[in-house]
C-alpha cells in the first residue's frame, strides 16, 4: 500500500511549495471522506495522484454547539431576534444546523447567516458521541 517514498500507492512526493500551489488552484477533487477520523482522500489533476489530507477538529457537545451558533447568528444584522437553533447529527464528523424559531428575523436572512456559520463550524468541530444511558 505504501511505496518507497513513504506515500500511498498512486501518490507522489512533492515539495511544500508545490503542496501550497495545489491548493491555490482548484484542481483537487474530493473522492471520499473516512467518517470520524477527519481524513479526506482527494485526487489532484496537477500531481496526477491521490492525496490524503488530514483535517483536525475539536469534539463539541450538541448543546454547546447550538448555544455557540445561536450567539453568532444573533450578531448578524437583522437576526438579533432569532430564538433557537437546532443541531442535527448526520455522522460523527458531519452535522447540520437549522433555525427552530426565527422570532421576528426574516427567514431568508437568518438561514443565510446560519449557512455561513455552519461552514465555519464544520471546519473546526465534530460532535461528541452521545452517551448511552
HELIX and SHEET records of a PDB file:
HELIX    1   1 UNK A   16  UNK A   24  1                                   9    
HELIX    2   2 UNK A   62  UNK A   74  1                                  13    
HELIX    3   3 UNK A  107  UNK A  124  1                                  18    
SHEET    1   A 3 UNK A  28  UNK A  34  0                                        
SHEET    2   A 3 UNK A  39  UNK A  44 -1                                        
SHEET    3   A 3 UNK A  49  UNK A  54 -1                                        
SHEET    1   B 2 UNK A  58  UNK A  60  0                                        
SHEET    2   B 2 UNK A 125  UNK A 127  1                                        
SHEET    1   C 2 UNK A  84  UNK A  91  0                                        
SHEET    2   C 2 UNK A  94  UNK A 101 -1                                        
END                                                                             
